[in-house]
Amino acid sequence: MMLHDSHQAFYRQPMGPAVTGSTVTIRFRCDEATAVILRTWQDEELCYAMLNVGNDVWETAIQLPENPGLYWYRFIVYRKDGRTLIYGNNPDKLGGEGQAYTSGEPESFQITVYDKDFTTPAYFHSANIYQIFPDRFFRAKTAAKDDRQDRYVHETWDEEMISVGDMRGGKYQELDFYGGNLNGVKEKLPYLKSLGIDIIYLNPIFRARSNHRYDTGDYSKIDPLCGTEEEFQILCEEAKALGMRVLLDGVFSHTGEDSVYFNHFGHYPTLGAYQGESSPYYDWYTFKKFPEDYRAWWGILSLPELRKDHPEYQKFMFKDKEGIVPRWIHRGACGWRLDVADELSMDFLRKLRKAARKANPDAVVLGEVWEDASNKVAYGEMRCYCTGDTLDSVMNYPLRTAILDFATGHATAADFVKLVKHQAEVYPAPFRYALMNLIGSHDRPRALNMLVDKGCMDLPKDEQQFIHLTVDEYELAVKRYKMCVDLLCALPGCPTIYYGDEAGLCGCHDPWNRRPFPWGKEDKSLQQYVSNKLTHRQQSDVLKYGLCDIEAMDEDTVTITRYMDGGVDGLGNPTACREREVITVCRK
């Protein structure tokens, strides 16, 4: 018998992440060993002889390094029959019970060693987030005047979207607009307040050619279809007066080719990189052969890639007050959600977070990372984003996958529980309680479509427009979506609603997941359900900050217990509160 379970306190104390320089006790149960060695690795390999403390339990205490990073360990077992085995993590790398290896490269257990001073903004812990695609939320009068002649603006809010995009930009360029804007968001602040929202996350609002605005044209100016700088500041002020904050989307890996910086089409009066070496922006990009062959995001020529290491680009981004990152924080934003954060270097992220915090000590920096953010491999480098020096937290796509798989019967309750426990094991509490826990987003098919598996990802893009749910499919999808919301509101982190999901919006992959909000045609029952859940969570300290236990009762049922026992809450803060709430979610 051999056993080490990293999800149980008996085998690892304390469980989960640990601060730099702290001591962790590791235990291993084995009745067939003459000796057990704990092999560890961070910057160097170390081996510790474990002590047999009786009852087949082997134990040792280790002091963790003073430097933040990932600390790995596994066991070398010298058996009574003379054989030597390695006991390590399971191949899925999700922790819990390990396994013995007789061949191959064993997986190691992970301890995330984080800076003891790592904190994230308190207002963001377990905040309710609402994501808005600005062009499609609500249209109101604006003082801004659009000076572009090359984009189509729908006359009415109910018109169907145009299915043909700009082929130069592939699926990433869409040129029809509905005119949703910042004043539209401002007018709907009472609705967002009634929904129980704390953070309004806006997809890009800066000048751009496309309706998604991930092809930035000018970081210093708001797109005139979206509004004015003054209107942005007023939105932030009025949101704050109602207890809400505004989070911006930062697209700093690339710009649009139609931008003041690249200026491929000559729409801007100043010289862009495309005009040659005399441009101040020429060296911000990498030309393989000037002017048509240049590095572009994923090879998409409409999105030329920036040199994030260029000193002038970094100065443009991070300079006190005038830099783009601090500038918009000073104008009211609570921080930045970073597009494709894993394509920004760790050095760039550190400087960005430092610039944001200098502008406002309560500024938040959230990253788009689709995988495990504690050990993401990007461009040949393993990156840990949760040690306290780069990101405050991330979009929680692994949890999204786990929830959808559980809701649709593609995974068991035990599979779901293991993922949740794994995240508790590798994400420090300040990071975990600020996770953007989402189901829908602008990058994925609508939640309701995913919940009845309509094959959205497999069809050609132009055919996805005509996918519609039947009455029975919609009822099933809504039932499952309510269960998803139950799980989001029960777990640590920030429940996140993609605009319109709560109103019953459907659609396949983009652009069909970006239809206008159905004002006047909402599913009122679903809307009220989501509002009730978010508002209850907003008013419950135990759901926001409490400790969390999770258990699979059977293949279809998960029980989540949030509690405070009068000692500390889930973030380690002292509390006199003694409260408990048990949420049972069954997919049948």
C-alpha positions in Angstrom: 0.0 0.0 0.0 1.3 3.5 -1.0 -0.6 6.7 -0.6 -0.1 10.4 -0.7 -3.1 12.6 -1.3 -2.3 16.3 -1.7 -5.9 17.3 -1.3 -5.9 16.0 2.3 -4.4 17.9 5.2 -3.0 14.8 6.8 -0.6 14.3 3.8 0.4 17.9 3.3 0.2 20.5 6.1 -0.6 23.2 5.3 -2.5 22.2 2.1 -2.4 24.2 -1.0 -0.1 27.1 -1.9 2.4 28.3 0.7 4.3 31.6 1.3 8.0 31.9 0.7 10.2 30.6 3.5 7.4 28.7 5.2 7.6 25.1 6.4 5.5 22.3 5.0 5.1 18.9 6.5 4.8 16.1 4.0 3.5 12.6 4.9 3.5 9.4 2.9 1.7 6.2 3.9 3.5 2.9 2.8 3.7 -0.5 4.4 6.2 -2.0 2.0 9.2 0.3 2.3 12.6 0.0 4.0 13.2 3.7 3.2 11.5 6.6 1.5 13.2 9.6 0.0 11.4 12.9 -0.7 12.9 14.3 -3.9 12.2 18.1 -4.4 13.0 20.6 -7.1 12.8 24.3 -7.6 16.2 25.7 -8.8 18.0 22.6 -7.7 17.3 19.0 -6.8 17.2 18.2 -3.1 16.5 14.9 -1.3 15.2 14.4 2.2 15.2 11.1 4.1 11.7 10.6 5.5 11.2 9.3 9.1 9.0 6.3 9.8 6.8 7.7 12.6 4.7 4.6 13.0 1.6 3.1 11.6 3.3 2.9 8.1 3.5 6.7 8.0 6.7 8.4 6.7 7.1 12.1 7.4 9.5 15.0 6.9 9.2 18.8 7.2 10.7 21.0 4.5 11.4 24.7 4.4 10.3 26.3 1.2 12.6 28.7 -0.7 12.7 32.4 -0.2 12.0 33.0 -3.8 8.5 32.7 -5.3 8.0 30.0 -7.9 6.9 26.4 -8.4 8.2 23.8 -6.0 7.9 20.1 -7.1 8.2 16.9 -5.2 7.7 13.1 -5.5 8.8 10.1 -3.5 11.5 7.5 -4.1 10.4 4.2 -2.4 12.9 1.5 -1.5 10.8 -1.6 -1.2 11.4 -4.6 1.1 11.7 -6.9 -2.0 14.7 -4.8 -3.2 12.9 -2.9 -6.0 12.8 0.9 -6.2 9.6 2.7 -7.3 8.8 6.3 -7.9 5.5 7.7 -6.5 4.2 10.9 -7.9 1.3 12.9 -9.2 -1.3 11.4 -11.5 -0.8 11.9 -15.3 -3.7 14.5 -15.3 -1.5 16.6 -13.0 -4.6 17.6 -10.9 -3.2 16.5 -7.5 -5.1 14.3 -5.0 -4.1 10.7 -4.8 -0.9 9.9 -6.7 0.3 6.7 -8.3 3.4 4.5 -8.4 5.6 4.6 -11.5 7.7 1.7 -12.7 8.7 3.2 -16.0 8.4 6.5 -17.9 8.8 10.0 -16.5 6.8 10.3 -13.3 4.7 13.4 -12.7 5.5 15.5 -9.6 3.2 17.1 -7.1 3.2 20.9 -7.1 3.4 23.5 -4.4 2.9 27.1 -5.5 5.3 29.2 -3.4 4.1 32.8 -3.5 5.2 36.2 -2.1 4.1 36.6 1.5 3.0 40.2 0.6 0.9 39.2 -2.3 -2.5 40.9 -2.1 -5.3 41.6 -4.6 -7.8 44.4 -4.3 -10.4 43.6 -1.6 -13.3 45.0 -3.6 -12.6 42.4 -6.3 -12.7 39.4 -4.0 -15.8 37.4 -5.1 -17.3 40.4 -6.9 -20.1 39.8 -9.4 -18.9 40.7 -12.9 -20.9 41.5 -16.0 -19.1 41.4 -19.3 -20.3 43.9 -22.0 -19.6 43.9 -25.7 -20.1 47.6 -26.0 -21.4 47.8 -29.6 -24.2 45.3 -28.8 -25.5 46.3 -25.3 -27.5 49.5 -25.6 -27.5 52.6 -27.9 -28.0 56.1 -26.5 -27.2 59.6 -27.6 -23.5 60.6 -27.6 -21.6 63.8 -28.2 -19.1 61.9 -30.3 -19.1 62.2 -34.1 -17.9 59.2 -36.1 -15.5 60.2 -38.9 -15.2 56.8 -40.5 -16.9 56.2 -43.9 -16.0 52.5 -44.3 -18.3 50.8 -41.7 -21.9 49.9 -41.8 -24.2 51.0 -38.9 -27.5 49.2 -38.6 -30.5 51.5 -38.7 -32.5 49.4 -36.2 -31.5 47.4 -33.1 -33.4 44.3 -34.4 -31.7 43.9 -37.7 -29.8 40.6 -38.2 -26.0 40.9 -38.3 -24.0 40.8 -41.5 -22.4 37.5 -41.9 -19.5 38.6 -44.2 -16.5 40.0 -42.6 -13.3 41.6 -44.0 -11.5 38.6 -45.4 -8.1 40.2 -44.9 -8.8 39.9 -41.2 -10.4 36.4 -41.4 -12.9 35.8 -38.6 -11.3 38.5 -36.4 -12.6 41.4 -38.5 -16.3 42.4 -38.5 -17.4 45.7 -40.0 -21.1 46.1 -39.1 -22.1 48.1 -36.1 -25.2 48.7 -34.0 -23.9 51.8 -32.2 -24.0 50.5 -28.6 -22.0 52.9 -26.5 -20.8 54.1 -23.1 -23.9 56.3 -22.6 -26.0 53.2 -23.3 -24.2 51.4 -20.5 -24.7 54.5 -18.3 -28.4 54.4 -19.0 -28.6 50.8 -18.0 -26.7 51.1 -14.7 -29.9 50.7 -12.7 -30.5 47.4 -14.5 -27.0 46.2 -13.7 -27.4 47.3 -10.1 -30.7 45.4 -9.8 -28.9 42.3 -11.3 -26.4 42.4 -8.4 -23.3 43.5 -10.4 -20.2 44.9 -8.8 -17.8 45.0 -11.8 -18.6 46.0 -15.3 -16.0 44.5 -17.7 -16.0 46.3 -21.1 -14.6 44.7 -24.2 -12.3 47.2 -26.0 -13.6 50.7 -26.3 -10.7 52.4 -28.1 -10.7 53.6 -31.7 -10.5 50.7 -34.1 -11.8 49.6 -37.5 -13.8 46.5 -36.4 -16.8 46.2 -34.1 -14.9 44.0 -31.6 -12.1 46.6 -31.4 -9.4 44.1 -30.7 -7.6 45.8 -33.7 -6.7 48.9 -31.8 -6.3 52.1 -33.9 -5.5 54.5 -31.1 -5.0 53.6 -27.4 -5.4 57.3 -26.4 -8.9 57.8 -28.0 -12.2 56.2 -27.4 -13.9 55.1 -30.6 -16.3 57.8 -31.7 -19.1 55.2 -32.1 -18.5 54.3 -28.5 -18.5 57.8 -27.0 -16.1 60.4 -25.7 -13.5 60.5 -22.9 -15.8 62.7 -20.8 -18.6 60.2 -21.3 -16.3 57.4 -20.1 -15.4 59.4 -17.0 -19.0 60.1 -16.2 -19.9 56.4 -16.6 -17.1 55.5 -14.1 -18.3 58.1 -11.7 -22.0 57.2 -11.9 -21.2 53.5 -11.6 -19.0 54.1 -8.5 -21.9 56.1 -7.0 -24.0 52.9 -7.3 -21.3 50.7 -5.9 -19.9 49.4 -9.2 -16.6 49.8 -11.0 -15.5 49.6 -14.6 -12.8 47.3 -15.9 -11.2 47.9 -19.3 -9.9 45.5 -21.9 -6.2 46.0 -22.8 -5.0 44.7 -26.1 -1.3 45.2 -25.8 0.1 42.3 -27.9 -0.8 43.8 -31.3 -2.5 46.7 -32.9 -4.7 47.0 -36.0 -3.0 47.6 -39.3 -5.4 50.5 -39.7 -4.0 52.4 -36.7 -2.0 55.5 -36.0 0.9 53.3 -35.2 1.0 51.1 -38.3 -1.2 53.1 -40.7 -1.4 50.6 -43.6 -4.1 52.5 -45.4 -2.9 56.1 -44.7 -6.1 57.0 -42.8 -4.1 58.8 -40.2 -2.2 62.0 -41.0 1.0 61.0 -39.2 3.6 58.5 -40.3 3.0 54.9 -39.3 5.4 51.9 -39.4 4.0 51.0 -42.9 5.3 54.4 -44.2 8.9 53.4 -43.4 11.8 53.9 -41.0 11.1 57.6 -40.6 8.1 56.7 -38.5 8.6 56.8 -34.7 6.7 53.6 -34.6 8.7 51.6 -37.2 10.7 49.7 -34.6 7.6 48.8 -32.6 7.0 46.1 -35.2 9.1 43.4 -36.9 9.4 43.5 -40.7 10.8 40.4 -42.3 10.6 42.2 -45.7 9.3 45.7 -45.8 6.5 46.6 -46.2 4.2 43.6 -46.7 6.0 40.8 -44.8 5.8 41.5 -41.0 5.1 39.6 -37.9 1.4 39.5 -37.1 -0.8 38.0 -34.4 -1.3 34.3 -35.4 -0.3 35.3 -38.9 -3.4 37.6 -39.4 -2.1 40.5 -41.3 -4.8 42.9 -40.1 -3.2 42.5 -36.6 0.5 43.4 -36.7 2.3 42.2 -33.7 4.0 44.7 -31.4 7.5 44.4 -29.9 6.6 44.4 -26.3 10.3 44.6 -25.3 10.8 47.9 -27.2 11.8 50.6 -24.7 9.7 53.3 -26.4 6.7 51.1 -26.5 7.0 50.3 -22.8 7.5 54.0 -22.1 4.3 54.7 -24.1 2.4 52.1 -22.0 3.8 52.6 -18.5 5.0 56.2 -18.1 3.6 57.8 -15.0 0.2 59.5 -15.7 0.8 59.8 -19.4 1.3 56.1 -20.2 -1.8 54.3 -21.5 -2.0 51.9 -18.5 -2.1 54.6 -15.8 -3.9 57.2 -18.0 -7.2 55.3 -18.2 -7.0 54.3 -14.5 -6.7 58.0 -13.6 -9.8 58.6 -15.7 -11.8 56.2 -13.7 -11.1 52.6 -14.7 -10.5 50.1 -11.8 -7.9 48.3 -13.8 -7.3 46.1 -16.9 -8.3 42.7 -18.2 -5.4 41.8 -20.5 -6.1 40.2 -23.9 -3.9 37.1 -24.6 -1.8 37.7 -21.5 0.4 34.7 -22.2 1.7 36.5 -25.3 3.0 39.3 -23.0 6.4 38.5 -21.4 6.6 38.1 -17.6 8.8 41.2 -17.5 6.2 43.2 -19.4 3.4 42.0 -17.0 5.5 42.9 -14.0 6.0 46.5 -15.3 2.3 46.8 -16.3 1.1 45.7 -12.8 3.6 48.1 -11.2 2.4 51.0 -13.4 -1.3 50.2 -12.7 -0.7 50.0 -8.9 1.3 53.2 -9.0 -1.7 54.9 -10.6 -4.0 53.5 -8.0 -3.0 51.0 -5.3 -6.4 49.3 -5.7 -6.0 48.8 -9.5 -6.6 45.2 -10.6 -4.8 43.4 -13.4 -6.6 40.3 -14.7 -5.3 38.1 -17.5 -6.8 36.1 -20.3 -5.1 32.7 -19.7 -7.0 29.7 -21.0 -5.1 26.9 -19.2 -3.8 26.3 -15.6 -2.4 29.7 -14.7 -0.1 28.3 -12.1 2.0 26.3 -14.6 1.2 27.6 -18.1 3.8 26.7 -20.8 4.0 29.6 -23.3 6.7 29.9 -25.9 8.8 27.2 -24.3 8.7 28.8 -20.9 6.7 27.6 -17.9 5.0 30.6 -16.3 3.4 30.9 -13.0 1.1 33.9 -12.9 -0.1 33.6 -9.3 3.0 34.1 -7.2 2.3 37.8 -6.6 4.3 39.8 -9.2 2.4 39.7 -12.5 -1.3 39.1 -12.5 -3.9 39.6 -9.7 -5.9 36.7 -11.3 -7.2 35.3 -14.5 -10.3 34.3 -16.5 -11.1 30.8 -15.3 -11.6 28.9 -18.5 -10.7 25.5 -16.9 -13.6 25.9 -14.5 -15.9 26.9 -17.4 -15.0 23.6 -19.2 -15.5 21.6 -16.0 -18.9 23.2 -15.4 -20.1 22.7 -18.9 -18.9 19.1 -19.0 -20.6 18.3 -15.8 -23.9 20.0 -16.8 -24.0 18.2 -20.1 -23.1 14.8 -18.8 -19.6 14.6 -20.3 -18.0 14.4 -16.9 -18.9 13.1 -13.5 -19.4 15.0 -10.2 -16.1 13.5 -9.1 -14.3 15.0 -12.2 -15.7 18.4 -11.4 -14.8 18.2 -7.7 -11.2 17.2 -8.6 -10.7 20.3 -10.8 -12.1 22.6 -8.1 -9.8 21.0 -5.5 -6.8 21.3 -7.8 -7.4 25.0 -8.2 -7.6 25.4 -4.4 -4.3 23.5 -4.3 -2.3 25.6 -6.8 -3.9 29.1 -6.6 -3.1 31.3 -3.6 -6.3 32.6 -1.8 -5.9 36.2 -3.0 -5.7 34.9 -6.6 -8.4 32.3 -6.2 -11.0 34.6 -4.7 -10.5 37.1 -7.6 -10.8 34.5 -10.4 -13.2 35.5 -13.2 -15.4 32.4 -13.1 -17.3 32.5 -16.4 -19.6 30.4 -18.6 -20.1 32.7 -21.5 -17.8 35.1 -23.3 -17.3 36.9 -26.6 -14.8 34.2 -27.6 -17.1 31.2 -27.2 -20.5 30.2 -28.4 -23.4 31.3 -26.2 -23.8 29.3 -23.0 -27.3 28.2 -24.0 -26.1 26.7 -27.2 -23.2 25.0 -25.5 -25.5 23.4 -23.0 -27.5 21.5 -25.6 -24.4 20.7 -27.8 -25.7 22.1 -31.1 -22.4 21.5 -32.9 -21.5 25.2 -33.1 -17.8 24.6 -33.3 -18.0 22.2 -36.2 -20.1 24.1 -38.8 -18.8 26.6 -41.3 -19.1 30.1 -39.9 -21.8 31.2 -42.4 -24.0 28.2 -41.5 -23.8 29.0 -37.8 -26.1 32.0 -38.3 -29.1 29.7 -38.9 -28.7 27.5 -35.8 -31.7 28.0 -33.5 -32.8 26.1 -30.5 -36.2 24.4 -30.5 -38.6 25.1 -27.6 -37.5 21.8 -25.9 -33.8 22.5 -26.4 -34.2 26.0 -25.0 -36.0 24.7 -21.9 -33.2 22.2 -21.3 -30.5 24.8 -21.9 -32.1 27.2 -19.4 -32.4 24.5 -16.8 -28.8 23.6 -17.2 -27.7 27.3 -17.3 -29.4 27.9 -13.9 -27.4 25.0 -12.5 -24.2 26.6 -13.9 -25.2 29.9 -12.2 -25.8 28.0 -9.0 -22.2 26.6 -9.2 -20.7 30.0 -10.0 -22.4 31.6 -7.1 -21.4 28.8 -4.7 -17.6 28.7 -5.4 -14.8 31.1 -4.5 -14.1 33.7 -7.1 -16.1 36.1 -9.2 -19.3 34.9 -10.9 -19.3 36.4 -14.3 -22.3 36.9 -16.7 -21.8 37.6 -20.4 -24.2 40.2 -21.5 -27.5 38.7 -22.6 -26.9 35.2 -21.3 -29.3 36.1 -18.4 -31.9 37.3 -20.9 -31.9 34.1 -23.0 -29.6 35.2 -25.9 -28.5 32.3 -28.1 -25.9 32.0 -30.8 -23.0 30.0 -32.1 -19.4 31.2 -32.4 -18.5 34.8 -33.2 -20.1 36.9 -34.5 -23.3 35.1 -33.7 -22.5 35.1 -30.0 -22.4 38.9 -30.2 -26.0 39.7 -31.1 -27.6 42.9 -29.7 -29.1 42.6 -26.2 -32.8 41.7 -26.6 -34.3 44.7 -24.8 -38.1 44.2 -24.5 -37.8 40.5 -25.4 -35.9 39.2 -22.4 -36.6 35.8 -20.8 -37.9 37.5 -17.6 -38.0 34.3 -15.6 -34.3 33.5 -16.3 -33.3 37.2 -15.7 -35.0 37.1 -12.3 -33.3 33.8 -11.4 -29.9 35.2 -12.2 -30.6 38.4 -10.3 -31.8 36.5 -7.2 -28.7 34.4 -7.2 -26.2 37.2 -7.7 -28.0 39.5 -5.2 -28.0 36.8 -2.6 -24.3 36.2 -3.0 -23.6 39.9 -3.0 -25.3 40.1 0.4 -23.7 37.0 1.9 -20.2 37.3 3.4 -20.0 33.5 3.8 -20.5 33.0 0.0 -18.1 35.7 -0.9 -15.3 35.1 1.6 -16.0 31.8 3.4 -13.9 28.7 3.4 -15.0 26.0 0.9 -15.5 22.3 1.1 -16.7 20.4 -2.0 -17.8 16.8 -2.3 -19.2 14.5 -5.0 -22.3 12.7 -3.5 -22.8 10.5 -6.5 -22.0 10.8 -10.2 -24.6 13.5 -10.7 -24.6 15.5 -7.4 -22.1 18.0 -6.0 -22.4 19.5 -2.5 -20.5 22.7 -1.8 -20.2 23.9 1.8 -19.2 27.5 2.5 -18.5 28.3 6.1 -16.8 30.6 8.6 -16.0 29.1 12.0 -15.1 32.2 13.9 -11.4 32.0 13.2 -10.3 33.1 9.7 -12.2 33.4 6.4 -11.0 31.9 3.1 -8.6 34.7 2.6 -7.0 34.3 5.9 -8.6 37.4 7.4 -9.7 37.1 11.1 -13.4 36.9 11.5 -15.9 36.5 14.4 -18.5 35.2 12.0 -19.9 31.7 12.5 -22.0 30.9 9.5 -22.6 28.0 7.1 -24.4 27.6 3.8 -24.7 24.3 2.0 -25.4 24.2 -1.8 -26.3 21.0 -3.4 -26.4 20.9 -7.2 -27.8 17.9 -9.1 -27.8 17.7 -12.9 -30.8 15.3 -13.1 
